[in-house]
Amino acid sequence: MLVVVHEDYDALSKKGAEIIASRMRQKPNLVLGLATGSTPLGLYRELIRLYKNDGLDFSKIVTFNLDEYIGVPPEHDQSYHYFMRHNLFDHINVNPSHVYIPQGMYGDIKISSFETNPKIEQFCTWYEDEIKRHGGVDIQILGIGGNGHIAFNEPGSSLGSRTRIKTLTQKTVKDNSRFFKSAEEVPRYAITMGVGTIMEAKELLLLATGDGKADAVKSAVEGPITAMCPASALQLHRRAIVMTDKAAAAKLSAEFITYG
């Protein structure tokens, strides 16, 4: 694991975009794993700038997103379909047929039946198969939750888990409530790539900013490998890069940290 601490969010975002752009130039049909949330927004803005100003070509890449809420339609302004269109896809020359985002709408399905619903299980199997059909994810962008989750793999998730439905913890629901009009509107379930799925990517790029992520970063980088901090699984990956700003790195003690 390579841990790189940057001066601030802008520096981290720029460097992260440089890494993605470099991989795209090396492999024009790169399979790129994407994340949502506030942390990667700066990286996406920089990728858009590189497309507009430097001719970075997205026409042949294939993208797979980590997750999507259950019960939130794609056109909803808090869906991850909407997020990706608004913050990246509408501003670059990506081929829409190369874009894969989990589907969160399954008609009138009772919450109690989610975990064994055959439609959802079939979709999750199909999503895994599509990743394999494209040769696997070349580089996966990740954020980290304050409780150490990656994608929506909450504490306690199996480190070998595959794409599936997950019940969100109360902390995650609370953290996400700022994006919705009321706490009652916040989804309680999501479809997410599993930790095992994520770990099969050839390269991982985890971004973390702000002092609210400092405990999670320390647990992920220096703590024991445990399902209670799913991000700690990255310690086992042979090509994992963890990029933080100074605030998110404030509790790290390891001497192997590099400063960007």
matplotlib code that plots the C-alpha trace (Angstrom):
import matplotlib.pyplot as plt

x = [0.0, 1.3, 0.1, 0.5, -0.4, -1.2, -1.3, -5.0, -8.0, -7.2, -3.7, -5.1, -7.8, -5.3, -2.9, -5.7, -6.8, -3.3, -3.1, -6.3, -5.3, -2.0, -3.7, -6.1, -3.3, -1.5, -4.7, -7.4, -10.0, -9.4, -12.0, -12.5, -14.3, -16.1, -17.3, -19.8, -19.9, -18.2, -14.6, -14.1, -15.8, -12.5, -11.0, -13.9, -13.7, -10.0, -10.7, -13.3, -10.7, -8.2, -10.8, -11.6, -8.2, -5.8, -7.9, -8.1, -10.2, -12.9, -14.5, -13.2, -13.2, -15.7, -16.9, -18.4, -19.9, -19.7, -23.2, -26.7, -29.6, -32.5, -35.8, -34.3, -35.1, -32.2, -33.7, -33.8, -31.3, -29.8, -29.5, -26.0, -27.1, -27.9, -24.7, -22.5, -24.2, -24.2, -20.6, -18.8, -20.6, -22.4, -19.1, -16.9, -17.0, -17.8, -19.9, -23.2, -23.2, -19.9, -21.4, -22.5, -24.3, -26.2, -30.0, -31.9, -35.5, -37.4, -41.1, -43.2, -41.0, -41.4, -38.3, -38.6, -38.1, -35.1, -32.4, -33.8, -35.6, -34.7, -34.7, -32.0, -30.0, -30.1, -29.0, -26.1, -24.9, -25.2, -23.2, -20.4, -20.5, -20.2, -17.2, -15.5, -16.6, -14.7, -11.6, -12.0, -11.6, -8.2, -8.3, -11.0, -11.6, -12.8, -13.9, -14.1, -16.9, -16.3, -16.9, -14.4, -16.9, -15.9, -18.8, -21.7, -19.9, -20.7, -18.7, -19.2, -19.3, -17.5, -14.1, -14.9, -18.4, -19.7, -22.1, -25.3, -27.9, -26.8, -28.7, -27.1, -26.1, -27.7, -24.4, -24.4, -28.1, -27.3, -24.3, -26.4, -29.3, -27.7, -28.4, -32.1, -35.0, -35.7, -34.2, -37.3, -36.4, -32.9, -32.7, -32.0, -30.8, -28.3, -26.8, -23.1, -20.0, -18.6, -15.3, -14.2, -15.3, -13.4, -10.3, -10.2, -9.5, -5.9, -5.3, -7.1, -7.1, -8.7, -9.2, -9.9, -10.2, -11.1, -10.6, -13.8, -12.1, -8.9, -10.0, -11.2, -8.0, -5.8, -7.9, -7.7, -3.9, -2.5, -5.1, -5.7, -7.4, -10.9, -14.5, -15.3, -13.2, -13.8, -11.3, -8.6, -8.8, -6.7, -3.7, -3.8, -3.9, -0.7, -1.4, -3.4, -2.8, -4.3, -4.3, -5.3, -5.0, -3.3, -6.5, -7.4, -3.8, -3.6, -3.8, -1.4, 1.8, 3.5, 6.9, 6.2, 4.0, 4.9, 4.2, 2.9]
y = [0.0, 3.4, 6.3, 9.8, 12.8, 16.0, 19.6, 20.1, 18.8, 20.6, 19.0, 15.6, 15.9, 17.1, 14.2, 11.6, 12.8, 12.7, 9.0, 8.2, 10.2, 8.4, 5.0, 6.0, 7.1, 3.8, 1.9, 3.8, 1.1, 1.2, -0.3, 2.4, 1.9, 5.0, 6.3, 8.9, 11.2, 14.6, 13.3, 12.5, 15.6, 17.5, 14.6, 14.5, 18.3, 17.9, 15.0, 17.2, 20.0, 17.5, 16.4, 20.0, 21.5, 18.6, 16.2, 13.4, 10.8, 8.9, 7.4, 3.8, 3.5, 1.4, 2.5, 0.5, 2.3, 0.9, 1.3, 2.7, 3.3, 0.9, 2.6, 5.8, 6.3, 7.2, 10.7, 11.6, 14.2, 12.0, 8.9, 7.9, 7.8, 11.5, 12.2, 10.7, 12.4, 15.8, 15.6, 13.7, 11.9, 14.9, 16.8, 14.2, 12.0, 8.8, 6.3, 5.8, 2.1, 1.7, 3.0, 0.6, 1.7, -0.6, -0.6, 0.4, 0.2, -3.1, -2.0, -2.7, -4.9, -5.1, -4.2, -7.5, -9.4, -7.5, -9.8, -12.8, -11.2, -13.1, -10.0, -8.3, -11.5, -11.9, -8.4, -8.7, -11.8, -10.1, -7.1, -9.3, -11.1, -7.9, -6.8, -10.2, -9.9, -6.7, -8.2, -6.8, -3.3, -1.8, 0.9, 1.5, 4.9, 4.6, 6.9, 5.9, 6.4, 7.7, 4.2, 2.6, 1.5, 1.3, 1.5, 0.5, -2.3, -1.4, -2.6, -6.3, -7.0, -10.1, -9.2, -11.8, -10.4, -9.9, -7.5, -7.6, -5.7, -4.1, -2.5, 0.8, 1.5, 4.3, 6.3, 6.1, 7.1, 10.0, 11.0, 10.9, 12.8, 16.1, 15.3, 14.7, 17.0, 14.9, 11.9, 9.8, 10.1, 8.7, 5.2, 2.3, -0.1, -0.1, -2.4, -2.4, -4.1, -6.4, -6.0, -9.2, -7.6, -4.4, -6.3, -7.9, -4.6, -4.5, -1.2, 0.7, 4.5, 5.5, 9.2, 10.7, 14.3, 16.1, 15.5, 13.5, 10.7, 10.6, 7.7, 5.7, 6.3, 5.3, 2.1, 1.3, 1.9, 0.9, -1.1, -4.8, -6.2, -6.7, -6.8, -4.0, -1.7, -3.0, -0.5, -2.3, -5.0, -2.7, -3.7, -7.0, -5.5, -5.4, -2.1, 0.1, 3.9, 5.8, 9.6, 12.0, 15.6, 16.6, 16.6, 13.1, 11.9, 13.6, 10.4, 8.3, 7.3, 5.1, 6.1, 4.9, 7.9, 9.8, 13.6, 14.8]
z = [0.0, -1.0, 1.2, -0.2, 1.9, -0.1, 1.1, 0.5, -1.4, -4.7, -4.8, -4.0, -6.7, -9.3, -8.6, -8.6, -12.0, -13.3, -12.3, -14.0, -17.1, -17.3, -17.1, -19.9, -22.2, -21.6, -22.3, -24.3, -23.6, -19.8, -17.5, -14.9, -11.6, -10.4, -7.0, -5.9, -3.0, -2.4, -2.3, -6.0, -7.3, -7.6, -9.4, -11.8, -12.4, -13.2, -15.7, -17.4, -17.7, -19.2, -21.7, -22.7, -22.7, -23.3, -25.4, -22.9, -24.8, -23.0, -26.1, -25.6, -21.8, -20.0, -16.6, -13.7, -10.7, -7.2, -6.0, -6.2, -3.8, -3.8, -4.7, -6.1, -9.8, -12.1, -12.8, -9.0, -8.2, -5.4, -7.5, -8.5, -12.1, -11.9, -9.9, -12.6, -15.5, -13.8, -12.5, -15.2, -18.1, -19.5, -19.9, -21.6, -24.7, -22.9, -24.9, -23.0, -24.0, -22.1, -18.8, -16.1, -12.9, -10.6, -11.1, -8.0, -9.3, -9.1, -9.1, -6.0, -3.9, -0.2, 1.8, 3.7, 0.5, -0.8, 0.5, -1.4, -4.3, -7.5, -9.6, -7.5, -7.2, -11.0, -11.6, -9.2, -10.9, -14.3, -13.0, -11.9, -15.2, -17.1, -15.1, -16.0, -19.6, -19.9, -18.4, -14.9, -13.6, -14.3, -11.7, -9.1, -7.5, -3.9, -1.1, 2.6, 5.0, 8.5, 9.8, 7.4, 4.7, 1.1, -1.5, 0.7, 2.4, 6.0, 9.1, 9.4, 5.7, 4.5, 3.0, 0.3, -0.5, -4.0, -5.6, -3.5, -1.5, 1.7, 4.6, 5.5, 9.0, 11.0, 10.8, 7.0, 6.9, 9.1, 7.1, 3.9, 5.3, 4.4, 0.7, 1.2, 2.3, 5.3, 7.2, 6.2, 2.5, 2.9, 1.4, 3.9, 1.2, -1.7, -4.3, -4.0, -5.3, -2.6, -0.9, -2.8, -6.1, -5.4, -4.4, -7.8, -9.5, -10.8, -9.0, -6.3, -5.7, -2.4, -1.7, 1.8, 2.9, 6.1, 9.8, 9.9, 8.0, 10.1, 12.3, 9.4, 7.5, 10.4, 10.9, 7.2, 6.8, 10.2, 12.0, 11.9, 8.8, 9.9, 8.6, 11.1, 8.9, 5.4, 3.9, 5.9, 3.2, 1.0, 3.0, 1.1, -2.3, -4.2, -6.0, -3.6, -3.4, -0.5, -1.1, 1.6, 2.6, 5.8, 7.8, 6.9, 7.6, 11.0, 13.1, 10.9, 12.6, 10.0, 8.7, 5.2, 4.3, 1.2, 1.0, -2.4]

ax = plt.figure().add_subplot(projection="3d")
ax.plot(x, y, z, "-o")
ax.set_aspect("equal")
plt.show()
